[in-house]
Amino acid sequence: MPLIKLLRFLRGYHCFCAAEGFPERFLNLCNQAGIAVWDIAWHKGALRGKTDRRGYRRMRTCAEPAGVRLTEIKRTGLPFLLHSYRYRCGMPAGFLVCVATLAVLSQMIWTIEVTGNQRVAAEDILTVAASLGIRPGAWRKNINARDVSQAALRQLPVLTWLAVNLRGSSAVIEVREALLPNPRDEQTPQNIIARKAGQIKIIEVYSGSQAVRPGQAVLPGDLLAGSAVANADATHRYVRASAYAVARTNIVCRGAALRQTAPLRMQKKRTHYTLCLLQFSIPIGPRPKPNSAAITFEDHFTWEPKSTGKHLPLSLLRRTEYTYAPQPRGKTDSQLQLAAAAAFFAAEWETLRAAQVLRQEVRLHVREDACEIWLQGTAYENIGVAEKPSG
């Protein structure tokens, strides 16, 4: 039944009404003439039904002998629908333009997907691929997948394998990452040196040869534990030195705040939208003038149909600019001291979080334009660090 209804819609049909006369004789004459009639019904003293376009023209010769008054109720079907738009040339032209546009766009890359990456960010791979010609809007026929794969591997040494597969309007970049460094590489010979000046208090060498003794003063860069170890037969072997070296050092922490650094207040907020399609950017509304003093935030809203689960090359870029200006008033003495204290505590945490303070002296100095807090003293801290390999 649905197929029959579709065929009748494509061919078109008439809904008619036969009143007065002899309806039974009218139907017999239509049957003898081979006219197809369906959906016959009796409604308000008249016969109603449907027939095709050719049958309706021949039906009038059957209505006169039966004394039936034949009237048309409505026309339905694709031929009548197209006939009503025969003077509207824009519709067929638009249809042809749509078909041509789809044919052209089907030869372009719409979406790019990266698979197989874990440690390497997909954005880094997409950036390299874009520099080699694989980006939304690129022509498929201009992409040589093999050359792109080899060039991308040279620019991404962390990858051991990369393949570009073109599937319709999508490009799938499959990668394999290099294995993590072999743990045996940790045995590369390396020395332990002092990162700052001090007097050695404790020195414990776990591997390597001890180069200093407790009570000895060292300068930044002095050797604390060497990688060369003497064997019993007077030969030497090299290991990766490891040591714990605690020294008495001088510590200095400082935090300052300026009175003129007043809190900022937002003066203006501007939002601009841009429609991004493939490689084209279509601004929506007038573009704002660039302002170097403004803070700009950008948000991308992509279209991802639930049926495909892939990002289409159609997105909306929202650019929001905030313009700030300092408040006309400056900081009070309390605000100035609180700001200096916050900066001081942050510096103190970074400097003394792994140290044992022996002596400290904290001073507060408030000037007309600034406030400064500093700490001086001595502490025990581990000063041994691994020497960076040369080259």
C-alpha positions as CSV (number, residue, x, y, z in Angstrom):
1,M,0.0,0.0,0.0
2,P,2.7,2.6,0.8
3,L,4.3,1.9,-2.6
4,I,1.0,2.3,-4.4
5,K,0.4,5.6,-2.7
6,L,3.9,6.8,-3.6
7,L,3.4,5.9,-7.3
8,R,0.0,7.6,-7.4
9,F,1.6,10.7,-5.8
10,L,4.4,10.7,-8.4
11,R,1.9,10.4,-11.3
12,G,-0.7,12.7,-9.8
13,Y,-4.5,12.1,-9.4
14,H,-7.8,14.0,-9.2
15,C,-10.4,13.8,-6.5
16,F,-13.9,14.1,-8.1
17,C,-17.5,14.3,-7.1
18,A,-20.4,12.8,-9.3
19,A,-23.8,14.2,-8.4
20,E,-27.3,13.7,-9.8
21,G,-28.1,11.3,-12.6
22,F,-27.3,7.6,-12.3
23,P,-24.0,7.0,-10.4
24,E,-24.2,3.2,-10.9
25,R,-24.3,3.6,-14.7
26,F,-21.5,6.1,-14.5
27,L,-19.2,3.6,-12.7
28,N,-20.1,0.9,-15.2
29,L,-19.2,3.1,-18.1
30,C,-15.9,4.0,-16.5
31,N,-15.2,0.3,-16.0
32,Q,-16.0,-0.4,-19.6
33,A,-13.7,2.4,-20.7
34,G,-10.8,1.1,-18.6
35,I,-10.7,4.1,-16.3
36,A,-9.0,3.4,-12.9
37,V,-11.2,4.6,-10.0
38,W,-10.5,4.0,-6.3
39,D,-11.6,5.2,-2.9
40,I,-15.2,5.3,-3.9
41,A,-17.5,6.6,-1.2
42,W,-21.1,8.0,-0.9
43,H,-21.1,11.4,0.8
44,K,-24.1,13.7,1.2
45,G,-26.0,12.3,-1.8
46,A,-23.1,12.3,-4.2
47,L,-20.5,9.9,-5.3
48,R,-16.9,10.7,-4.5
49,G,-13.7,9.0,-5.6
50,K,-10.2,9.4,-7.1
51,T,-8.7,8.8,-10.5
52,D,-5.5,9.5,-12.4
53,R,-5.0,12.5,-14.7
54,R,-5.7,10.6,-17.9
55,G,-8.7,8.9,-16.5
56,Y,-10.2,12.2,-15.4
57,R,-10.1,13.6,-19.0
58,R,-11.8,10.5,-20.3
59,M,-14.3,10.4,-17.5
60,R,-16.2,13.3,-18.9
61,T,-17.4,11.3,-21.9
62,C,-18.9,8.8,-19.4
63,A,-20.6,11.4,-17.3
64,E,-22.9,12.7,-20.1
65,P,-24.7,9.4,-21.0
66,A,-25.3,8.7,-17.3
67,G,-26.7,12.2,-16.6
68,V,-24.0,12.8,-13.9
69,R,-22.7,16.3,-13.1
70,L,-18.9,15.8,-12.7
71,T,-16.9,18.3,-10.6
72,E,-13.3,18.3,-9.5
73,I,-12.6,18.6,-5.8
74,K,-8.8,18.9,-5.8
75,R,-5.6,17.9,-7.5
76,T,-2.9,16.1,-5.7
77,G,0.6,14.8,-6.8
78,L,4.0,15.8,-7.9
79,P,3.1,17.0,-11.4
80,F,0.6,19.5,-10.1
81,L,3.1,20.7,-7.4
82,L,5.8,21.3,-10.0
83,H,3.3,23.0,-12.3
84,S,2.4,25.6,-9.6
85,Y,6.1,26.6,-9.4
86,R,6.7,26.7,-13.2
87,Y,7.3,30.5,-13.1
88,R,9.7,30.4,-10.2
89,C,13.1,29.9,-11.8
90,G,15.0,30.3,-8.6
91,M,14.0,26.9,-7.2
92,P,15.5,24.8,-10.0
93,A,18.5,27.1,-10.1
94,G,18.9,26.7,-6.4
95,F,18.6,23.0,-6.7
96,L,21.3,22.9,-9.4
97,V,23.5,25.1,-7.3
98,C,23.0,22.9,-4.3
99,V,23.9,19.8,-6.3
100,A,27.0,21.5,-7.7
101,T,28.0,22.7,-4.2
102,L,27.7,19.2,-2.7
103,A,29.7,17.8,-5.6
104,V,32.5,20.3,-5.0
105,L,32.5,20.0,-1.2
106,S,32.6,16.2,-1.5
107,Q,36.1,16.6,-2.9
108,M,37.4,18.4,0.2
109,I,38.5,17.4,3.6
110,W,35.8,18.2,6.2
111,T,36.9,16.5,9.4
112,I,40.3,15.3,10.7
113,E,40.5,12.7,13.4
114,V,43.6,11.5,15.4
115,T,43.7,8.0,16.8
116,G,46.4,6.0,18.7
117,N,47.9,9.0,20.7
118,Q,48.3,8.9,24.4
119,R,51.2,11.1,25.5
120,V,51.3,13.3,22.4
121,A,48.6,15.9,22.3
122,A,46.2,15.7,19.3
123,E,46.6,19.5,18.8
124,D,50.3,19.1,18.2
125,I,49.7,16.4,15.6
126,L,46.9,18.5,13.9
127,T,49.3,21.5,13.8
128,V,52.0,19.5,12.0
129,A,49.3,18.0,9.6
130,A,48.0,21.5,8.8
131,S,51.5,22.7,7.9
132,L,51.7,19.8,5.5
133,G,48.4,20.5,3.8
134,I,45.9,18.4,5.8
135,R,43.3,20.7,7.2
136,P,39.6,21.3,6.7
137,G,38.9,22.6,3.3
138,A,41.9,21.0,1.6
139,W,41.4,19.2,-1.7
140,R,41.7,15.4,-1.5
141,K,43.4,15.1,-4.8
142,N,46.3,17.4,-3.7
143,I,47.1,15.2,-0.7
144,N,49.8,12.6,-1.0
145,A,49.3,10.5,2.1
146,R,52.6,8.8,1.9
147,D,54.7,12.0,1.6
148,V,52.7,13.6,4.4
149,S,53.3,10.6,6.7
150,Q,57.0,10.7,6.1
151,A,57.3,14.4,6.6
152,A,55.2,14.4,9.8
153,L,57.4,11.6,11.3
154,R,60.5,13.8,10.7
155,Q,58.8,16.7,12.6
156,L,57.4,14.5,15.4
157,P,60.3,12.3,16.6
158,V,58.2,11.0,19.5
159,L,56.2,9.0,17.0
160,T,57.4,5.7,15.5
161,W,54.6,5.3,12.9
162,L,52.1,7.6,11.3
163,A,49.5,6.9,8.5
164,V,47.0,9.2,6.8
165,N,43.8,7.5,5.6
166,L,41.4,9.4,3.5
167,R,37.8,8.1,3.9
168,G,35.4,10.2,1.9
169,S,35.5,13.7,3.3
170,S,37.3,12.6,6.4
171,A,41.0,12.2,7.1
172,V,42.0,9.8,9.9
173,I,45.6,10.1,11.2
174,E,46.7,6.9,12.9
175,V,49.8,7.2,15.0
176,R,52.0,4.9,17.2
177,E,54.1,6.5,19.9
178,A,57.6,5.6,20.8
179,L,58.1,3.5,23.9
180,L,59.2,5.2,27.1
181,P,63.0,5.4,27.7
182,N,64.5,2.1,28.9
183,P,64.9,2.1,32.7
184,R,68.5,1.0,32.1
185,D,69.2,4.5,30.8
186,E,68.9,5.7,34.5
187,Q,72.4,4.1,34.9
188,T,74.0,6.7,32.8
189,P,77.0,8.2,34.7
190,Q,76.1,11.4,36.4
191,N,77.6,13.5,39.3
192,I,76.0,15.2,42.2
193,I,76.9,18.9,42.6
194,A,76.0,21.7,45.0
195,R,73.2,24.1,43.9
196,K,74.1,26.8,46.4
197,A,76.9,27.8,48.8
198,G,77.0,26.4,52.4
199,Q,78.8,24.3,55.0
200,I,78.3,20.6,54.7
201,K,76.6,19.1,57.8
202,I,75.6,15.6,56.6
203,I,76.8,13.8,53.5
204,E,75.5,10.3,52.7
205,V,76.6,8.8,49.4
206,Y,74.4,5.9,48.1
207,S,76.3,5.3,44.9
208,G,79.4,6.9,43.5
209,S,82.4,8.3,45.3
210,Q,82.3,10.9,48.1
211,A,84.0,14.2,47.3
212,V,83.4,16.3,50.4
213,R,83.4,15.8,54.2
214,P,81.2,17.2,57.0
215,G,82.3,20.7,58.0
216,Q,83.7,21.6,54.6
217,A,82.5,24.7,52.8
218,V,81.3,24.4,49.2
219,L,80.3,26.9,46.5
220,P,77.6,26.5,43.8
221,G,78.7,23.9,41.3
222,D,81.2,22.1,43.5
223,L,81.3,18.3,43.3
224,L,79.7,16.5,46.2
225,A,79.6,12.9,44.8
226,G,81.4,11.7,41.7
227,S,80.4,9.0,39.3
228,A,83.9,7.4,39.1
229,V,84.4,4.4,41.5
230,A,87.7,2.7,42.0
231,N,87.8,-1.1,41.8
232,A,90.1,-3.4,43.8
233,D,92.4,-3.9,40.8
234,A,93.1,-0.2,40.4
235,T,90.6,0.2,37.5
236,H,87.6,2.5,37.5
237,R,84.0,2.1,36.7
238,Y,81.3,4.7,36.3
239,V,77.9,4.7,38.0
240,R,75.1,7.1,38.4
241,A,75.9,9.0,41.6
242,S,73.3,9.4,44.3
243,A,73.8,11.3,47.5
244,Y,72.0,13.2,50.3
245,A,73.9,16.3,51.2
246,V,72.6,18.6,54.0
247,A,74.4,22.0,54.4
248,R,74.1,25.0,56.6
249,T,73.1,27.8,54.2
250,N,72.0,31.4,54.3
251,I,68.3,32.0,53.4
252,V,66.7,35.2,52.1
253,C,63.0,35.7,51.3
254,R,61.4,38.9,50.2
255,G,57.9,40.1,49.4
256,A,56.9,43.6,48.3
257,A,53.8,45.5,47.2
258,L,53.4,49.0,45.6
259,R,50.8,51.5,46.8
260,Q,50.0,52.6,43.3
261,T,48.9,49.1,42.2
262,A,45.2,49.6,42.8
263,P,42.6,47.0,42.2
264,L,41.4,46.8,38.6
265,R,37.8,47.4,37.6
266,M,36.1,46.3,34.3
267,Q,35.1,49.2,32.2
268,K,33.9,47.6,28.9
269,K,32.9,44.2,27.6
270,R,32.6,43.4,23.9
271,T,31.5,40.1,22.3
272,H,31.9,39.3,18.6
273,Y,30.9,36.1,16.8
274,T,32.5,34.5,13.7
275,L,31.1,31.7,11.7
276,C,33.9,29.3,10.6
277,L,33.3,27.0,7.6
278,L,36.2,24.9,6.4
279,Q,38.9,27.6,5.8
280,F,36.5,30.5,5.6
281,S,35.7,32.9,8.5
282,I,32.5,34.8,8.1
283,P,32.2,37.7,10.7
284,I,28.7,38.2,12.2
285,G,28.4,41.9,12.6
286,P,31.1,44.6,12.5
287,R,34.5,43.5,13.7
288,P,35.7,45.4,16.8
289,K,38.9,47.4,16.5
290,P,42.0,45.7,18.0
291,N,42.8,46.8,21.5
292,S,46.2,45.7,22.9
293,A,45.2,46.7,26.4
294,A,42.2,44.4,26.5
295,I,42.1,40.8,27.7
296,T,40.6,38.5,25.1
297,F,39.0,35.1,25.6
298,E,37.9,32.8,22.7
299,D,35.4,29.9,22.8
300,H,34.8,27.5,20.0
301,F,31.3,25.9,19.6
302,T,31.4,23.0,17.2
303,W,28.5,21.1,15.6
304,E,28.7,17.4,16.4
305,P,25.6,15.5,15.2
306,K,24.6,12.6,17.6
307,S,24.2,10.3,14.6
308,T,27.8,10.5,13.5
309,G,29.6,11.6,16.7
310,K,32.2,13.5,14.6
311,H,32.9,17.3,14.5
312,L,31.7,18.9,11.3
313,P,33.8,21.7,9.8
314,L,31.2,24.2,11.0
315,S,31.8,26.1,14.2
316,L,31.0,29.3,15.9
317,L,33.9,31.4,17.4
318,R,33.0,33.7,20.2
319,R,35.6,36.3,21.1
320,T,35.0,38.3,24.3
321,E,37.2,41.3,25.1
322,Y,37.4,42.8,28.6
323,T,38.9,46.2,29.2
324,Y,40.1,47.0,32.7
325,A,41.3,50.2,34.4
326,P,42.7,50.8,37.8
327,Q,40.5,52.4,40.4
328,P,41.2,56.1,41.0
329,R,42.1,55.5,44.7
330,G,45.3,53.8,45.9
331,K,45.8,51.2,48.6
332,T,45.5,52.0,52.3
333,D,48.2,51.0,54.7
334,S,46.4,47.9,55.8
335,Q,45.8,46.8,52.2
336,L,49.4,47.5,51.3
337,Q,50.7,45.4,54.2
338,L,48.3,42.5,53.4
339,A,49.5,42.5,49.7
340,A,53.1,42.5,50.8
341,A,52.4,39.7,53.3
342,A,50.7,37.6,50.6
343,A,53.8,38.0,48.3
344,F,56.1,37.2,51.2
345,F,54.3,34.0,52.3
346,A,54.4,32.7,48.7
347,A,58.2,33.3,48.4
348,E,58.7,31.8,51.9
349,W,56.8,28.6,50.9
350,E,58.9,28.2,47.8
351,T,62.2,28.7,49.6
352,L,61.7,27.0,53.0
353,R,59.3,24.2,52.4
354,A,62.1,21.6,52.4
355,A,64.4,23.4,54.9
356,Q,65.0,23.4,58.6
357,V,65.2,27.0,59.8
358,L,67.9,27.6,62.5
359,R,67.7,31.3,62.8
360,Q,65.6,33.9,61.1
361,E,65.0,37.7,61.3
362,V,61.9,39.2,59.7
363,R,61.7,42.9,59.0
364,L,58.8,45.1,57.8
365,H,59.5,48.4,56.1
366,V,56.7,50.7,55.0
367,R,57.5,53.5,52.7
368,E,55.4,56.2,51.1
369,D,55.0,54.3,47.8
370,A,55.6,50.6,48.8
371,C,55.8,48.1,51.6
372,E,58.5,45.4,51.8
373,I,58.9,42.4,54.0
374,W,62.1,40.3,54.0
375,L,63.5,37.4,56.0
376,Q,67.2,36.6,56.6
377,G,68.7,33.7,58.5
378,T,70.3,30.3,58.3
379,A,68.8,26.8,57.7
380,Y,69.7,23.2,57.0
381,E,68.7,22.1,53.5
382,N,69.6,19.5,50.9
383,I,71.8,21.2,48.4
384,G,72.7,18.2,46.2
385,V,71.4,18.1,42.7
386,A,72.2,15.9,39.7
387,E,74.6,17.5,37.2
388,K,73.1,18.0,33.8
389,P,74.8,15.9,31.2
390,S,77.0,17.8,28.8
391,G,76.0,18.1,25.2
